[in-house]
């Protein structure tokens, strides 16, 4: 992921160590939250191998029921299956080392997203991270007529993150995507 420079780095030309290194403490591996978890693909392939416990939240109970079957034996490490929309979900304060939000922010209004990110910030443990991975439009806001979601450009996402009181520690564009489909970006926030 590309590190964003601070004013100090730009003025002196010196690189400070990344903010997630041991000088500032590592992000823990106790508990993660998968937001918009669906049937649990990210939970199974990414989060469960890295964390002692993973909670799943999704607006559709049917998906959470399928996640229990899909996760199988790995499901023993799932703490909670939470059926709630992210606009209403309040994660437990100080519970999570990582809050993973993938391909779901387009279903939230700008205000709902900002408020959700604020609640997520309160739910982080020391040195915790919020990760957003989502489609990003080339310019402006693009509505999706099929599922009533939207796709925002990177500048809009940056502004919403800032409004939520969070800082972007890293940002990375997924490479080798055809130009005719949306860009995919991952952002690490704290």
Helices and strands as residue ranges (DSSP letters): E 2-3, H 7-12, E 31-35, H 41-42, I 43-47, E 53-58, H 61-71, G 72-77, E 78-83, E 96-102, G 105-107, H 110-123, E 124-136, E 141-143, E 150-152, H 154-163, E 168-173, E 183-189
